[in-house]
């Protein structure tokens, strides 16, 4: 486990080999940083993603519950990719392609 401090808050990153499990506050920071780097307001990001403006606000405040489809829309607009990995991933992918 790796521990680091960002903006006076403690965040934990759990590493399983090269895989990182993100805490909600860290995900919030990542989304906020990408949004600002893109020069977007929360409202602009919400409009581009087709979600309500309160959704972006909630995510950036570290809300722990959000619909996966909503998060995917926001990540797509910000060009953030998420990769899933597990000991069974190759088997799962091979079964879907068969």
C-alpha positions, -999 to +999 in steps of 0.1 A: +000+000+000+012+035-009+003+065+012+006+101+001-008+135+011-026+158-014-041+191-003-040+181+034-060+149+028-046+114+031-052+092+001-045+055-002-035+038-034-037+000-033-013-016-057-018-051-070+013-054-092+007-024-116-030-020-108-042+010-088-074+010-069-085+046-065-102+062-035-131+086-044-111+116-034-083+107-057-106+101-086-122+135-079-087+151-081-080+134-114-112+145-130-109+180-117-073+183-130-082+170-164-113+193-166-093+224-157-065+214-181-091+212-208-103+247-199-138+235-191-161+247-164-181+221-145-212+231-165-194+228-198-181+193-189-216+183-179-231+196-211-205+178-232-210+146-214-248+148-214-251+147-176-265+171-150-241+198-137-246+185-101-231+151-112-198+168-121-199+188-088-206+156-068-178+136-085-153+164-079-163+165-042-155+128-039-190+114-039-187+076-034-218+065-054-223+073-090-237+054-119-211+037-140-226+049-173-224+085-160-188+082-150-180+066-183-195+096-201-174+121-181-142+100-185-148+098-223-151+136-227-119+141-207-101+114-226-094+094-195-091+056-200-097+030-174-082-005-176-095-035-158-073-064-149-077-096-131-062-131-131-092-142-153-092-113-177-077-133-207-102-161-201-131-137-200-120-118-231-114-151-250-148-164-241-165-132-254-146-134-287-156-170-293 
